[in-house]
Amino acid sequence: VIPSSEYIFSVYEAGRRYIVCLEQKICTYERFQLDEIPCAHTIAVLKHKNVTDMHPYCSDYYKPDALAKTYEVAMVLMPDKEDWLVTMF
C-alpha cells in the first residue's frame, strides 16, 4: 500500500497496481463499487491506515437495520395446493 494523498492509494498485488479512493469509495478492481463493500485492496488500505471500523465503507443494505426492514412487512402465505384455482386456456 502506497499513499498518493489522504484518500488515494496504490495497492500492489501479484505484479498489478490497483488504485483505491476512500473518499469516492472506488477501486480500479471495481468490486468495491459493484458490491458496495470493501474489496481486498480497500481492506488493505484501511488496515494500513489503522481503521478498525469498516462500516462507513459498506452500503447501508448490509447493515442490521436494512435486514430488519426487509422482514418487517407481513408475508401472505400461499394457500394449500389443493385450494389452488387452475385455469385452462
C-alpha angles and dihedrals in degrees: 000000000000120000119225095178138340091290106020123077139172115223119194120206128165093343094310129109123221124189117218123193111191094187094059094030094234137133127186087234083068097214091106090060096040100046095030090222126098114279121215091272093052091047089052089054093047091050089048088055090046091242109162099174107069095169094100088061094053126084116254087242089076095051124099094249092059091048091051091050089053090065101035093091112084114246121222113226121230115249118249112283090247090061095053117120109225119193123199122213 
